[in-house]
């Protein structure tokens, strides 16, 4: 029997408050753990943060402050067999280092030196030309 698993990512940018949020919707029956990669303009390097748990059949929101640039996203289940993963890894997303443990933050990950684990990420782009912009991206996986 085939089922469709769906997780939706929505980026909402509100210039009035200068806040950007990443809304993750999990329409699967399993918890999904997400990580994202963003460019730190102060440190002039790529930074990755994870794991953010999105409970089964629910939503979670991540506050990205005033971030207004490309964002890369990866999602995966843990403990399920087979493990489900979301991320294209194509020329627009790519492969990035990931951290271990419940939560982590990695800096200078583009060089990928000393990586013990890598995963494929999908590029999400925020359109900064509009004052109230919502970007949605849907991850699909069939089993």
Order of alpha helices (4+ residues) and beta strands (2+ residues): beta-beta-beta-beta-beta-beta-beta-beta-beta-beta-beta-beta
